[in-house]
Amino acid sequence: MSGERAHHRQRRNSSSVSMDSAPAPAPDSRASSPSNKLRLSQKKRRNRSKNRTASESNTEMKGWLLKWTNYVKGYQRRWFVLSNGVLSYYLDQSEVHLASRGSITLKAAVIEHVDPCTFAISDSSKQLSFRIKAETEAERQTWITSIELAKGVKMPAVDKVSPAPTEVKMIRNRRTRVPDKPNYPLSLWTLMKNCIGKDLSKIPMPINFNEPISMLQRLVEDYEYSDVLDIAASRSDICEQLAYLAAFTVSAYATAETRINKPFNPLLGETYECDRTDDLGWRCHTEQVSHHPPITALHCESKEWVSWQEFSLTSKFRGKYLQVNPVGGAYVSFPATGRRFFYRRVTTTVNNIIVGKLWVDLEGQLEIVGSNAAKGYKCILNYIPYSYFGREEQRSVKGVVLNPKNEVKWLLRGRWNDKIEIAPVLHTSGPAKNPSYSAGEYRVAWQRRPAAPDSDKYYNLPVFACQLNEPEEGVAPTDSRFRPDQRCMEEGAWDESNREKLRLEEKQRAVRKQQELKEKQAIAEGRPIPAYEPMWFKRERVEGSTEFMHMSKNTYWQAKAAQDWSGCPNIF
């Protein structure tokens, strides 16, 4: 790489020397005549017009992308610049004034589509090639379009007699980070010593232990890698589809390793919507449907799949570690085939709460069970906990996909903070209790996107999480974006945030007391106890199952379209 940079620097220096040493042209005596002056003036105007047209047609773009380096380092973050028909990359923005690390002239370049977020570009000789991965499919398409324009590719003419209808898709320009976390020192032991053995969800805590998003938004993060679900929806083989679905479930823990701050506990009736149909192809809405116990309901939908969840948790502080046990489960349905799958989460443990560096571990068995057209199919994923004497790699995950005959058809392996690979089983041998599998070639089903170099300054949030609390017009007045304590924390006003948090908690307690009085009055009068009714969800039995969950009423998006929020409570 250093040799490549030296070559560019030498070429730049040699060209500048040759230009400086070139003799000045001799003055032309013919230019002094009036007719020649007129011709020269007209020629200059034409040249200026041509230069202006050329400069306007030059597509310029710059930004961070992932570039494939080698099999050891994989994809690395690089700063790309598209200018004057050349695509160049640098280690970071500070190198732009130097020679680039590599560049491709786009005039005869060839673009190859790899996957929804990845493309490859090669020069005309095919000797120089960049394999590039974008953060989202929309970002990849923006770069490809700009590169095509820089190449000067002409669009095919449209038939004037019967023009084909075209759909213009507007993609919102979203932020990529939140303000830096201020430095507010706090004694952890002073607060935690009285919490041993208690449920932390019922103990008021200062925002120093929070990150500036709510639990509703944190649950939406499960769909950051929805492209894996899209691939699963396109697979006709049930076992292969289930393997990709299993990889998707692991992706929910991609940032658990570094996310040691807790999200804000939602208020009863608090909601959150995330509409990413413009770039990711899905939209979802969530609601806090119960306060004690705290329960969150979620509904997410795309053209190819539908997912709904009911999430709750119990947490216990054990002195040296904090254990979070999830309650509830999630469904994923593929309407085109009628296949449906159900799974529950595994246990999360935060170690070294009092002394030492905090670190997170996952443990337990996650079982994905098929129903309807997928009845009898299942996947078993084992999250292997860290052991000082264990042989397994830390944060490792291993799993198998089984058909209704209990035969292993696919294998899964990887790490929950890195990637998951899958492979089909070609042959099974050995005893039934300890079988040996001969597998085909492993391929990557999911891989975590690398974090920004300075993400530790803003709570280690990935780009997708930074976009969740971005202000947006037209959402419900109960949306988490309007929560004042959370907004103040994001903006760095932590003292104001703590005051707002206390105010909201006291307001919620007052509402709870009123509800208890109504219940006591109903009992005294012999009337049925009035139960709390969520705004957008209703508890009902899941079709084809004996379980009850809070299911979407399918009225939220209609209310948003009409901007009718008349039934929303005043919670903030």
Residue, then its C-alpha position, 0 to 999 in steps of 0.5 A: m500500500s505504501g508503494e502504491r502511494a509513493h507511485h502516485r506521489q511520484r507521478r504527481n510530482s513529475s507531471s507538475v515539473s513538466m508543466d512548469s518547465a514547458p516554454a511559454p507560447a510565442p505571441d501571435s501577431r494575427a490576434s491583433s486584427p479586429s476580425n481575429k479578435l471577434r473570432l477569438s472572443q466568440k471562441k472563448r465564449r464557446n469554450r466557457s460554455k463547454n467548460r461550464t456544461a462539463s463541470e455541471s455534469n461532473t458528479e461529485m460524492k464522498g463518504w464512508l464505505l467498507k472496502w474489502t482488503n483481504y481474508v485476514k482483515g476483511y472489510q475495512r472502513r475507508w473514505f471514498v471520493l468520487s470526483n472528475g470521473v475518478l473514484s478514489y479512496y483514502l484511509d480517512q478525510s485527513e488524507v484527501h490532500l495527499a495521493s489516494r490509496g487507490s483510484i479507478t477511472l470510471k470511463a470504461a469501468v465495470i460495475e458488478h452487483v454482489d448483494p443488497c448492500t455490496f457492489a464491485i467495480s473494476d477498471s477496463s483491464k480488470q486488473l484493479s478492482f474494489r469490492i465495496k459495501a455500503e451501510t444500507e441498500a439505499e446508500r449503495q444504490t446512491w453510489i452506483t447511480s452517481i458512478e453511472l452518471a460520472k461514467g457518462v452513461k446515457m439513459p435509454a429513450v422512452d417511447k413517446v406514444s406509450p411512456a412507461p410509468t416511473e416511480v420516483k422514490m424519495i429517500r430521507n437523508r438521516r443522521t449518522r451519530v448523536p452528540d457526544k456523551p458528557n463526562y458526569p462521574l458517579s459512584l456506582w457502588t453508592l447506588m447499587k449496594n441497596c439493589i442487591g437481590k431486587d428487580l432493577s426495573k422497579i428501582p428509580m435510577p439516574i440517567n447516568f446509566n442510560e443511553p438516549i433511546s427507549m426500550l421501545q426503540r431498542l426493540v426496533e433495533d432487532y430489524e437493523y439487519s432486515d436484509v437477512l430476513d429478505i433473503a430468508a423470504s426468497r428461499s423456497d427450501i424450508c430448511e435453508q429459510l430457517a437457517y437464514l432466519a436463525a442468523f437474523t435472530v443472532s443479529a439482534y445481539a450484534t452490539a450487546e458486547t459494547r452496549i452496557n448502558k440501559p435504555f429508558n423504561p417506557l411509560l404506560g401508553e408510550t409508543y414508537e413508530c419506525d417507517r423505513t419503507d423508503d430504504l429498508g422496505w419495512r415499517c413497525h410500531t410499538e407500544q408499552v401495553s403494561h406497566h407492572p409487569p412492563i410489557t412491550a408489544l411490537h408489529c413490523e411488516s414488509k412486503e415479504w414478511v411480517s413479525w410481531q413480538e411481546f417483550s418483557l424482562t426480569s433483572k436481578f442484581r447479584g453483587k458481581y453481575l447483573q442477569v437479564n432474563p427475557v420473557g415473551g417471544a417473537y413470531v416471523s411469518f412469510p405470507a407467500t408460503g404460509r410458513r410461520f416461526f416462533y422463538r424466545r430470547v436467551t439470557t444476558t449477563v453483565n459481569n464485573i458490575i462493581v470492580g473491573k471492566l464491564w463485559v457482556d455474555l449470552e447463554g442459553q438455548l434458543e429454539i425456533v419452532g415452525s408452525n402452519a406450513a412449516k410445522g415440524y421444522k425447527c432450529i436449535l441454537n446454543y449460545i455458549p457461555y464463557s468459561y475459563f477452562g472451556r475450549e470453545e471460542q468466547r461469544s460463540v454460537k452453534g446450531v442445527v436445522l432439523n426437518p420433521k423427521n428430526e434429521v439435521k439438514w443445515l449447520l450454523r456456526g459463528r459469534w454473536n458479535d461478529k457473523i454467522e455462517i451456514a452450510p447444508v449437511l451432505h452426509t450424516s454418519g456415526p451413532a445417533k447420540n453422537p453423529s458426525y456431519s459432512a457439510g458443504e461449503y459454509r457461506v456468510a448468512w449475516q455479518r455485523r457492520p463495523a462500528a464507527p471509530d469514535s462511537d465510544k464517544y456516543y454510547n457505542l451506538p451503531v448508525f441505525a440506533c443513532q437514527l431511531n431518536e431523530p425528530e420526525e413530524g407526523v408521529a403520535p404525541t405519545d412517541s418516544r421522540f417527544r419524551p423530554d428526559q430522553r431528549c435532554m439526555e441526548e442533547g447533553a443537558w443531564d441535570e435537566s434530564n434527571r429532573e424531567k425523569l423524576r417528574l414523569e415518574e411521579k406523574q405516572r405514579a399518580v395515574r396508577k393511584q387513580q387506576e387503583l382507586k377505580e378498581k377498589q370502587a368497582i369491587a365495592e360496587g360489585r362491578p367488573i374491574p376496568a382493565y387498562e386498554p392499549m391504544w394500538f394493540k389488543r391481547e388475543r389468542v394467536e391463530g393456530s396456537t394456545e398462547f395469548m399475545h398483544m396483537s396489532k389492531n392494524t389501526y395505527w397507520q390509518a390514524k397517522a394518514a388521517q393525523d387523528w391522534s384524538g385517543c392518545p393519552n397525555i403521558f409527557 
